[in-house]
C-alpha cells in the first residue's frame, strides 16, 4: 500500500519527548535489529507504576510547541497502563505500556500509534535499558524489529517529574533516528490513576498480551523501495479516521477491541448561528471548566484530561480508548480565533458524564451561547 511518508513521520513522532537526563542522541548509527529485552523479573517492572498519573507540562513536536499539554495515564488491566492524545480533526496518538513475553523474556512493551489524516499506524517497542543514577530512573524502549536503529523512546522519572524523548527514522527510511517529540511535565494528580489501579488490581507481573511468538512478518510495514520491514509497525490508509476498520485492515495484532475497560463517547453538537463556522474545543476534565452560568474558570484548566478540537465544518467528535469514570464535558467556540479558550469565546455550563467500563455513550450539546 502506498502511504504518505511525511504523515508517517509526523505520526511516528507525535509521542516522542524532551528530557532532563535523556539527551544522549547517538553519534553513530546503532545496529539494525539489535533488540535485547530487559527481564523485568530482575529490573524495570516499576516503570508501569511510575507511568501512572495526570501529567501536565510542555510539549514540542517538530516545529510545533505547546506551552500546555497533558496525558492521563491509568491502568486498564493488572499489567497494562494506557494514555492517549486526542487531537480532534487531525487524529489521535496513544502510547501504552504492558507486560508481555517477547524474545524468550518477560519484559515490558510499548504500543504507540494512532490515526492521522486517514493513516493508521501502530508500532511496538520493547524495554532494552534500565538504569538509576543521582535519584533519576531511566528507561529506554526500542523498536521491537529494528531496535534503536529504527526508533526508540526514553523516559526519565525524578520524583513527580517526567521527561520523555523519542527518536524516529521514519520507520527505517533514514540512516539514523533523530529527536522528533519532547515532553517535560509534572504529575498533577494521582487520584484517577489510583482509583483505576485499585479497580483492576494493578500492578501485577503477568502478561497482558502474548508476543512470545513475535509478529507476523507478512503484516509488517515494508519500505516501498527496499521491500523489507525495518520496524515493528502496522499501517493502513483510508479516506477517514475510523480506528476500528483501519485496525483490521492493518493486521495490527493488538487492536482497540482487545483493550479492556476502554469506552467511547460520541459528542454531537448543534451549532447556532453565532458559532456556525468557529473552531470548537471539546474538553474532558476532572473538574468543571465553567461556573454554573457557563463562564470559564481559568483555575480549573489544569484538570483537563483530553482536549481535541474540530473545524467549523464539523459538528461531531468521537472519543475512543476512553478510560471509565466521571468527566466534565465542555465545548468552547473559538469566537476570537486565537486558538485558545478565553475572553470572547462562547461556551455553555460544563456537563458531567459518567463513562462505564467498555461502555459506548452519546451526548448532545446545543446550548453554546455564553459569551465570555
Residue pairs with C-beta under 8 A, 6 or more apart in sequence:
1 235
1 236
1 237
2 224
2 237
3 119
3 221
3 235
3 237
4 117
4 119
4 237
5 170
5 173
7 116
7 117
7 119
8 119
8 121
8 170
8 171
8 235
9 168
9 170
9 180
10 61
10 62
10 116
11 91
11 93
11 113
11 114
11 116
11 119
11 121
12 112
12 113
12 121
12 123
12 151
12 168
12 170
12 171
12 180
12 233
13 61
13 62
13 166
13 168
13 180
13 181
14 61
14 85
14 93
14 114
14 116
14 181
15 85
15 93
15 94
15 95
15 112
15 153
15 164
15 166
15 181
16 61
16 153
16 164
16 165
16 166
16 167
16 168
16 179
16 180
16 181
16 182
17 59
17 153
17 155
17 163
17 164
17 165
17 166
17 181
17 182
17 183
17 184
18 58
18 59
18 60
18 163
18 164
18 165
18 182
18 183
18 184
19 154
19 156
19 163
19 164
19 165
19 182
19 184
20 136
20 156
20 158
20 161
20 163
20 184
21 136
21 138
21 156
21 163
22 138
22 154
22 155
22 156
22 163
22 164
22 165
23 165
25 167
25 178
25 179
26 148
26 176
26 177
29 149
29 175
29 176
30 147
30 148
30 149
31 147
31 149
32 146
32 147
32 149
32 150
32 172
32 230
33 145
33 146
33 147
33 149
34 147
34 148
34 149
35 103
35 126
35 128
35 142
35 143
35 144
35 145
35 146
35 147
36 103
36 128
37 102
37 103
37 105
37 107
37 126
37 127
37 128
38 44
38 105
38 107
38 108
38 127
38 128
38 129
38 130
39 105
39 106
39 107
40 99
40 106
40 107
40 108
40 127
40 205
41 106
41 205
43 130
44 107
44 108
44 127
44 130
44 139
45 99
45 108
45 203
45 205
46 137
47 97
47 108
47 127
47 130
47 139
47 155
48 75
48 79
48 80
48 81
48 97
48 98
48 99
48 108
48 202
48 203
49 202
49 203
50 137
50 157
51 73
51 81
51 83
51 97
51 155
52 73
52 74
52 75
52 81
52 190
52 193
52 194
52 197
53 73
53 160
53 187
53 188
53 189
53 190
53 193
54 70
54 71
54 72
54 73
54 187
54 188
54 189
54 190
54 192
54 193
54 286
54 305
55 70
55 71
55 72
55 73
55 162
55 183
55 185
55 186
55 187
55 188
56 68
56 69
56 70
56 185
56 186
56 188
56 302
57 69
57 70
57 162
57 183
57 184
57 185
57 186
58 65
58 66
58 67
58 68
58 69
58 183
58 184
58 185
59 65
59 66
59 69
59 181
59 182
59 183
60 66
60 181
60 182
60 183
61 180
61 181
61 182
62 180
62 181
68 301
69 183
69 185
70 185
70 188
70 302
70 304
70 305
70 307
71 83
71 85
71 183
71 185
72 83
72 84
72 192
72 305
72 306
72 323
73 81
73 82
73 83
73 193
74 81
74 82
74 83
74 192
74 193
74 196
74 197
74 323
75 81
75 82
75 193
75 196
75 197
75 199
75 200
75 202
75 203
76 82
76 96
76 196
76 200
76 259
76 260
76 261
76 262
76 323
77 98
77 200
77 202
77 208
77 260
77 261
78 200
78 201
78 202
78 203
78 204
78 206
78 208
79 98
79 99
79 202
79 203
79 204
79 205
79 206
79 207
79 208
80 96
80 97
80 98
80 99
80 208
80 209
80 259
80 260
81 96
81 97
81 98
81 202
81 203
82 94
82 96
82 259
82 262
82 321
82 323
83 94
83 95
83 96
84 92
84 93
84 94
84 114
84 306
84 321
85 92
85 93
85 94
85 114
85 306
86 92
86 306
86 307
86 308
86 319
87 93
87 116
87 308
87 309
88 282
88 308
88 309
88 310
88 317
89 308
89 309
89 310
89 311
89 314
90 116
90 117
91 114
91 115
91 116
91 117
91 241
92 114
92 115
92 116
92 241
92 243
92 308
92 320
92 321
93 112
93 113
93 114
93 116
94 111
94 112
94 113
94 114
94 321
95 110
95 111
95 112
95 153
96 110
96 111
96 259
97 108
97 109
97 110
98 108
98 109
98 110
98 111
98 208
98 209
99 106
99 107
99 108
99 204
99 205
99 206
99 207
99 208
100 106
100 107
100 108
100 109
100 207
100 208
100 209
100 210
100 211
100 212
101 107
101 207
101 210
101 211
101 212
102 109
102 126
102 144
102 211
102 212
102 214
103 126
103 214
104 212
106 205
106 207
107 126
107 127
108 126
108 127
108 141
109 124
109 125
109 126
109 127
109 141
109 144
109 209
109 211
110 124
110 125
110 126
110 127
110 141
110 153
111 122
111 123
111 124
111 254
112 122
112 123
112 124
112 125
112 153
113 120
113 121
113 122
113 123
113 233
113 234
114 120
114 121
114 243
115 121
115 241
115 242
115 243
115 246
116 241
117 241
118 237
118 238
118 239
118 240
118 241
119 235
119 236
119 237
120 234
120 235
120 236
120 237
120 238
120 243
120 246
120 247
120 249
120 250
120 252
121 221
121 233
121 234
121 235
121 250
122 233
122 234
122 247
122 250
122 252
122 254
123 143
123 151
123 171
123 231
123 232
123 233
123 234
124 143
124 144
124 211
124 215
124 232
124 233
125 141
125 142
125 143
125 144
125 151
125 152
125 153
125 232
126 141
126 142
126 144
127 139
127 140
127 141
128 140
128 141
128 142
128 147
128 148
129 138
129 139
129 140
130 137
130 138
130 139
130 140
131 137
131 138
132 138
135 158
135 159
136 156
136 157
136 158
137 156
137 157
137 158
138 154
138 155
138 156
139 154
139 155
139 156
140 148
140 152
140 153
140 154
140 155
141 152
141 153
141 155
142 148
142 150
142 151
142 152
143 149
143 150
143 151
143 152
143 231
143 232
143 233
144 211
144 215
144 232
145 215
145 220
145 229
145 230
145 231
145 232
146 169
146 172
146 230
146 231
146 232
148 167
148 177
149 169
149 172
149 176
149 177
149 230
150 169
150 171
150 172
150 177
150 230
150 231
151 166
151 167
151 168
151 169
151 171
151 177
151 231
152 166
152 167
152 177
153 164
153 165
153 166
153 167
154 164
154 165
154 166
155 162
155 163
155 164
156 162
156 163
156 164
160 186
160 187
161 184
161 185
161 186
161 187
162 183
162 184
162 185
162 186
162 187
163 183
163 184
164 182
164 183
164 184
165 179
165 181
165 182
166 179
166 180
166 181
167 177
167 178
167 179
167 180
168 177
168 178
168 180
169 175
169 176
169 177
169 178
169 230
171 221
171 223
171 230
171 231
171 233
172 223
172 229
172 230
172 231
173 223
188 302
188 303
189 286
191 286
192 286
192 305
192 323
192 325
195 325
196 202
196 323
196 325
197 203
200 260
200 261
209 253
209 254
209 258
211 253
215 232
215 253
216 251
216 253
217 229
218 251
219 234
219 250
219 251
219 252
219 253
220 229
220 231
220 232
220 233
220 234
221 229
221 231
221 233
221 234
221 235
222 228
222 229
223 229
223 230
234 250
234 251
234 252
234 253
235 250
236 246
236 247
236 249
236 250
237 246
238 245
238 246
238 249
243 256
243 320
244 256
244 257
247 255
247 256
247 257
248 255
256 262
256 320
256 321
259 321
260 357
260 358
261 323
261 324
261 357
261 358
262 320
262 321
262 322
262 323
262 324
262 358
263 322
263 323
263 324
263 355
263 356
263 357
263 358
263 359
263 360
263 361
264 318
264 319
264 320
264 322
264 359
264 360
264 361
265 284
265 318
265 319
265 322
265 353
265 355
265 361
265 362
265 363
266 316
266 317
266 318
266 319
266 360
266 361
266 362
266 363
267 282
267 316
267 317
267 318
267 319
267 329
267 331
267 362
267 363
267 364
267 365
268 315
268 316
268 362
268 363
268 364
268 365
269 280
269 315
269 316
269 331
269 364
269 365
269 366
269 368
270 315
270 364
270 365
270 366
271 315
271 368
272 368
272 369
274 333
274 335
274 346
274 369
275 333
275 335
275 346
275 368
276 312
277 312
277 313
278 312
278 333
278 334
278 335
278 337
278 346
279 309
279 310
279 311
279 312
279 333
279 334
279 337
279 339
280 309
280 310
280 312
280 314
280 331
280 332
280 333
280 334
281 307
281 308
281 309
281 330
281 331
281 332
281 334
281 341
282 307
282 308
282 309
282 310
282 317
282 329
282 330
282 331
283 289
283 304
283 306
283 307
283 329
283 330
283 331
283 332
283 341
284 304
284 305
284 306
284 307
284 319
284 327
284 328
284 329
285 300
285 301
285 303
285 304
285 305
285 327
285 328
285 330
285 350
286 303
286 305
286 326
286 327
286 328
287 300
287 303
287 328
288 297
288 300
288 328
288 330
288 349
288 350
288 352
289 296
289 297
289 300
289 301
289 303
289 304
289 328
289 330
289 332
289 341
289 347
289 350
290 296
290 297
290 330
290 347
290 348
290 349
290 350
290 370
291 297
291 349
292 349
293 349
293 370
294 347
294 348
294 349
294 367
294 369
294 370
295 347
295 370
295 372
296 332
296 341
296 342
296 345
296 347
296 372
301 341
305 327
306 319
306 322
308 317
308 319
309 334
310 316
310 317
322 355
323 355
324 355
324 356
324 357
324 358
324 359
325 354
325 355
326 352
326 353
326 354
326 355
327 352
327 353
327 354
327 355
328 350
328 351
328 352
328 353
329 350
329 351
329 352
329 353
329 363
329 365
330 347
330 348
330 350
330 351
331 347
331 348
331 365
331 368
332 341
332 345
332 346
332 347
332 368
333 345
333 346
333 347
333 368
334 340
334 341
334 345
335 344
335 345
335 346
335 371
336 342
336 343
336 344
336 345
341 347
342 372
343 372
344 371
344 372
345 371
345 372
346 368
346 369
346 370
346 371
346 372
347 368
347 370
347 372
348 365
348 367
348 368
348 369
348 370
349 367
349 370
351 363
351 365
353 361
353 363
355 361
